[in-house]
Structures are given as C-alpha cells and as structure tokens.
Amino acid sequence: NIRVESMYLIAYFDGTTGSLLKVTNKQSKTTESIKPMFLNYKSSTGNKQDKQPSGAYIFRPLTDTFAEDIGTPVLKNYLPGEFLTEVWQTYTDWANFVYRIYSNKPYIEVQWTVGPIPMDYGREVIVRYQTGLNSGRTFYTDSNGREMLKRVIGYQPTWKLNVTEPIAGNYYPVNSRISIKDTNKNAHLTVLTDRSQGGSSLSSGQIELMVHRRMYKDDFKGVGEPLNETQFGHGLIARGIHWLYYSDTDNYGIHRDIGLDLFYRPIIAIGVENEVSNLKKSLIKNNDPDVNIITLEKFDESSILVRVENIKSNSEGGNVISVDLQEVFGKFFSPNYKELGLAGDRHISQVVTNMREHLKDDSGHVIGLKPLQIRTFLFKHETKRETNEI
C-alpha cells in the first residue's frame, strides 16, 4: 500500500487499485475509512406507471435500482514530491481520478474526469464517498455557500413527504459543500465542490455527487431534444475537483476557510512580461481569516461599494468580529461613508427596524460583524482617483 503524509493528515492508498482507503487526521489522532468510487445510474425512459423519462430537467433513474459500478479501478501512476504528491487511478477509458495531497493543506484534492460517456444507454454518473461513519439518515448541504441546512432522508420538517422517487426525491442542490457526521466518533467528513452539483447521502456513511449525465430521450420539459451534448463528434468530457476534509467536531468550522480557498483559487494567466508588469500588490489589508471581503467595486464616478462578511456561524464557533474599515480598505476608505442594505439600493435605516441593536457593536469606523452577517457600505470620495483604481 501507499502511505502519503502531510502536515495535517496521512492518506493510505491501495497499491494495486489506486483507491484511497483511509485517512488519519493528525491533530485529532483519529483514522477513518474513506473510499471514493465512480458509479452510474441507468436513466429511466418511462414506464407504464409513469411515462416521465430522465432528461435535461429531470433526474429519474430506473425505479428501485442501485447505482452500478463503472469498470475496475487500477493504479495508473504514483508521483511523490516534497510539496505535492499525486496518485492516478483509472476506472475505464472514460473515467479516472487524480488524488492530490499538498504538504501544507488539511484536505485531499480529488480531481475527477468523466467522458465521453458511452452511448449504450442513458447514464447518470456519480462520485460516491463510502466511509465508516455512522451518519444515519442525516446529512447537511450548504445554502448558497453560507448556512448549512440539515437534510433527512425521506423527511421534510414542514409537511408530510410522500417519496415516490427514493433516489431523486432525496437529492438536494449542493452549491459548495455537503457533509456528514458521526456523533459517537465526534467526526465529520465534508466534501467541497468547485461548482454546483446535485448530491445526497442515501445510506449511512455515504456522500454522493452527480458529476456527468448523458441520455437519449427528451424529458418533454421544453428543450425538445435529449441531453446528448457532443463536441467534435464525441460526447463531452467533464472535469472538476472535490476537496475532502475529514475532521473532528471542534475543527469542523475550518471548512469555511477551505471553501474560500476553493472559491478564490488564483487564475493562471500567460502573457508577455512587459504586458503584465503593471500588476500591483493587493491594496486591501485583511488579517482576520473569518472576515471575507465580498465586494469592492466602483459604484459611480466618485463612490466605492464594499461588502464584508463574517464567514462563521454560531454553531461553528462564530463570534462578533470587530473590523476597522479604515485599516482594511486603506486609500479606498472615506470618512464620508454610509451603510446600505444588502442590495446596495437604499440606506440601512430603511431595511433595519432596530438601528440601536444593529449598531451596538460599532464605534466610529470600527464595525461589528455578527456570525454569518454581511454588511454593505458606500465610500464617497471627492475625486475620481480612488474609484479609477478599482
């Protein structure tokens, strides 16, 4: 077997199949089995009970079927390094993983590549993470990258749910992350995504995410054609990444920081040296990892719109954070500023009913950010120089 160690974790891989087997969190000194795998659902083309086929707008696998294996995993390559180690794994000629362990990161990067999907029948391809965690019927998905919402298989808290599609009926949108936890082990597994995907935890200890689809029958929802996209005469190839973060409950909230790392990944640019020599260092000084600057943009010829947020929730150890607007925004800051509502179209007093409560943690240009709070400000300048630098 292959053992890869970083500053935060130890990952173990099967030396024959290339499969990730287990992960040790060095801080909590706990080890858990975590095995990623490719599977696919066969797409429904309709039946006597329900003629609705799976398609562009409808996910409907064949009723009462399980996801099926795709090929046989094989170790393709092992590339150890001081700062980065890669393990390449192939399932078929159209599905493979590349695992990356960075020496200074607390997660495992799983790059998945799928396609072109064969044309034998409609397939809905998933990546499933099978673990030894006892998560029961409960899992959590994010709400547009912010609050984590509790999901329970076959259950809705506000109405009696009649599940007629046991698989699709328990899928939820995953904008940036999905997680499961084992209370007895005090352990969490969070999978962060680089794009919005459908996901679920249909069995205890599992997380699955839809990564690619191809089918040959229209779902009669308006497109007027099957979901069979091609390029250069072949089916499309999809590629993306998942970041696996295994932790104890005390450090679960770090998924917020990891999510921002994923969202703000640097964009690699290639150009002639003298054409990019005017690049400047950031003029923003934000030293608090729990404070995220969402917006810094030119509002009009003499105004700059900014939004700042506290990324932690109460349940993740979030507290009120003091932010010095002048210190953070430097030359962009103006003493002549005002706070707006979240949309930036009206004064905060037209949105908040209790201004005293809203401003109780503020002192001059030092503001208070409550857990998961976003605040919006407009910096008004006398000249155009500052706004032109945005």
Solvent accessible surface area in square Angstrom, and as a share of the most:
residue,aa,sasa,rsa
1,N,142,0.73
2,I,21,0.11
3,R,131,0.48
4,V,9,0.05
5,E,84,0.38
6,S,8,0.05
7,M,119,0.53
8,Y,89,0.34
9,L,8,0.04
10,I,18,0.09
11,A,0,0.00
12,Y,47,0.18
13,F,0,0.00
14,D,38,0.19
15,G,35,0.33
16,T,105,0.61
17,T,40,0.23
18,G,0,0.00
19,S,2,0.01
20,L,0,0.00
21,L,58,0.29
22,K,83,0.35
23,V,5,0.03
24,T,19,0.11
25,N,19,0.10
26,K,69,0.29
27,Q,128,0.57
28,S,29,0.18
29,K,175,0.74
30,T,50,0.29
31,T,67,0.39
32,E,10,0.04
33,S,55,0.35
34,I,2,0.01
35,K,83,0.35
36,P,0,0.00
37,M,36,0.16
38,F,2,0.01
39,L,9,0.04
40,N,0,0.00
41,Y,2,0.01
42,K,69,0.29
43,S,11,0.07
44,S,3,0.02
45,T,81,0.47
46,G,25,0.25
47,N,57,0.29
48,K,194,0.82
49,Q,162,0.72
50,D,62,0.32
51,K,163,0.69
52,Q,41,0.18
53,P,0,0.00
54,S,2,0.01
55,G,0,0.00
56,A,37,0.29
57,Y,149,0.57
58,I,46,0.24
59,F,38,0.16
60,R,15,0.06
61,P,3,0.02
62,L,69,0.34
63,T,63,0.36
64,D,113,0.59
65,T,49,0.28
66,F,181,0.75
67,A,14,0.11
68,E,73,0.33
69,D,113,0.58
70,I,5,0.03
71,G,46,0.44
72,T,97,0.56
73,P,29,0.18
74,V,78,0.45
75,L,44,0.22
76,K,140,0.59
77,N,53,0.27
78,Y,82,0.31
79,L,75,0.37
80,P,88,0.56
81,G,44,0.43
82,E,140,0.63
83,F,146,0.61
84,L,65,0.32
85,T,10,0.06
86,E,25,0.11
87,V,0,0.00
88,W,90,0.32
89,Q,1,0.00
90,T,37,0.22
91,Y,17,0.07
92,T,31,0.18
93,D,142,0.74
94,W,24,0.09
95,A,0,0.00
96,N,47,0.24
97,F,0,0.00
98,V,16,0.09
99,Y,0,0.00
100,R,42,0.15
101,I,4,0.02
102,Y,58,0.22
103,S,34,0.22
104,N,85,0.44
105,K,63,0.27
106,P,29,0.18
107,Y,7,0.03
108,I,2,0.01
109,E,12,0.06
110,V,0,0.00
111,Q,29,0.13
112,W,1,0.00
113,T,10,0.06
114,V,0,0.00
115,G,7,0.06
116,P,50,0.32
117,I,2,0.01
118,P,42,0.26
119,M,125,0.56
120,D,90,0.46
121,Y,67,0.25
122,G,11,0.11
123,R,28,0.10
124,E,0,0.00
125,V,0,0.00
126,I,0,0.00
127,V,0,0.00
128,R,33,0.12
129,Y,0,0.00
130,Q,60,0.27
131,T,9,0.05
132,G,39,0.37
133,L,5,0.03
134,N,95,0.49
135,S,11,0.07
136,G,33,0.32
137,R,142,0.52
138,T,33,0.19
139,F,0,0.00
140,Y,39,0.15
141,T,0,0.00
142,D,3,0.02
143,S,46,0.30
144,N,121,0.62
145,G,24,0.23
146,R,62,0.23
147,E,102,0.46
148,M,38,0.17
149,L,68,0.34
150,K,130,0.55
151,R,44,0.16
152,V,33,0.19
153,I,18,0.09
154,G,28,0.27
155,Y,113,0.43
156,Q,35,0.16
157,P,102,0.64
158,T,114,0.66
159,W,144,0.50
160,K,196,0.83
161,L,53,0.26
162,N,124,0.64
163,V,50,0.29
164,T,103,0.60
165,E,39,0.18
166,P,61,0.38
167,I,18,0.09
168,A,23,0.18
169,G,37,0.36
170,N,5,0.03
171,Y,34,0.13
172,Y,25,0.10
173,P,88,0.55
174,V,0,0.00
175,N,54,0.28
176,S,23,0.15
177,R,13,0.05
178,I,0,0.00
179,S,1,0.01
180,I,0,0.00
181,K,78,0.33
182,D,4,0.02
183,T,113,0.66
184,N,138,0.71
185,K,102,0.43
186,N,68,0.35
187,A,4,0.03
188,H,10,0.05
189,L,0,0.00
190,T,0,0.00
191,V,0,0.00
192,L,1,0.00
193,T,6,0.03
194,D,40,0.21
195,R,99,0.36
196,S,75,0.49
197,Q,18,0.08
198,G,24,0.23
199,G,0,0.00
200,S,0,0.00
201,S,2,0.01
202,L,43,0.21
203,S,56,0.36
204,S,50,0.32
205,G,0,0.00
206,Q,23,0.10
207,I,0,0.00
208,E,1,0.00
209,L,0,0.00
210,M,20,0.09
211,V,15,0.08
212,H,29,0.13
213,R,47,0.17
214,R,15,0.05
215,M,4,0.02
216,Y,75,0.28
217,K,84,0.36
218,D,27,0.14
219,D,1,0.01
220,F,136,0.57
221,K,105,0.44
222,G,73,0.71
223,V,64,0.37
224,G,61,0.59
225,E,102,0.46
226,P,50,0.31
227,L,39,0.19
228,N,47,0.24
229,E,105,0.47
230,T,73,0.43
231,Q,101,0.45
232,F,183,0.76
233,G,70,0.67
234,H,121,0.54
235,G,7,0.06
236,L,57,0.28
237,I,106,0.54
238,A,21,0.16
239,R,138,0.50
240,G,3,0.03
241,I,14,0.07
242,H,0,0.00
243,W,10,0.04
244,L,5,0.02
245,Y,8,0.03
246,Y,14,0.05
247,S,1,0.01
248,D,21,0.11
249,T,64,0.37
250,D,124,0.64
251,N,32,0.16
252,Y,28,0.11
253,G,8,0.08
254,I,62,0.32
255,H,0,0.00
256,R,10,0.03
257,D,38,0.20
258,I,3,0.02
259,G,7,0.07
260,L,41,0.20
261,D,69,0.36
262,L,11,0.05
263,F,157,0.66
264,Y,107,0.41
265,R,113,0.41
266,P,121,0.76
267,I,163,0.83
268,I,158,0.80
269,A,89,0.69
270,I,171,0.87
271,G,50,0.48
272,V,91,0.52
273,E,146,0.65
274,N,114,0.58
275,E,127,0.57
276,V,65,0.38
277,S,79,0.51
278,N,126,0.65
279,L,149,0.74
280,K,155,0.66
281,K,185,0.78
282,S,89,0.58
283,L,73,0.36
284,I,37,0.19
285,K,138,0.59
286,N,54,0.28
287,N,135,0.69
288,D,50,0.26
289,P,98,0.62
290,D,33,0.17
291,V,6,0.04
292,N,15,0.08
293,I,34,0.17
294,I,73,0.37
295,T,14,0.08
296,L,53,0.26
297,E,82,0.37
298,K,82,0.35
299,F,95,0.39
300,D,59,0.31
301,E,93,0.42
302,S,25,0.16
303,S,0,0.00
304,I,0,0.00
305,L,6,0.03
306,V,0,0.00
307,R,41,0.15
308,V,0,0.00
309,E,16,0.07
310,N,0,0.00
311,I,9,0.04
312,K,26,0.11
313,S,15,0.10
314,N,121,0.62
315,S,109,0.71
316,E,26,0.12
317,G,55,0.53
318,G,11,0.10
319,N,109,0.56
320,V,74,0.43
321,I,25,0.13
322,S,82,0.53
323,V,6,0.03
324,D,38,0.20
325,L,0,0.00
326,Q,88,0.39
327,E,105,0.47
328,V,13,0.08
329,F,0,0.00
330,G,34,0.33
331,K,87,0.37
332,F,6,0.03
333,F,18,0.07
334,S,8,0.05
335,P,119,0.75
336,N,88,0.45
337,Y,59,0.22
338,K,97,0.41
339,E,13,0.06
340,L,10,0.05
341,G,2,0.02
342,L,105,0.52
343,A,78,0.61
344,G,7,0.07
345,D,95,0.49
346,R,121,0.44
347,H,74,0.33
348,I,13,0.07
349,S,60,0.38
350,Q,127,0.57
351,V,80,0.46
352,V,38,0.22
353,T,144,0.84
354,N,85,0.43
355,M,52,0.23
356,R,212,0.77
357,E,78,0.35
358,H,20,0.09
359,L,72,0.36
360,K,123,0.52
361,D,49,0.26
362,D,39,0.20
363,S,81,0.52
364,G,69,0.66
365,H,66,0.29
366,V,45,0.26
367,I,3,0.02
368,G,1,0.01
369,L,0,0.00
370,K,55,0.23
371,P,30,0.19
372,L,29,0.14
373,Q,38,0.17
374,I,43,0.22
375,R,5,0.02
376,T,1,0.01
377,F,3,0.01
378,L,13,0.06
379,F,0,0.00
380,K,86,0.37
381,H,21,0.09
382,E,164,0.74
383,T,76,0.44
384,K,111,0.47
385,R,143,0.52
386,E,17,0.08
387,T,1,0.00
388,N,94,0.48
389,E,65,0.29
390,I,75,0.38
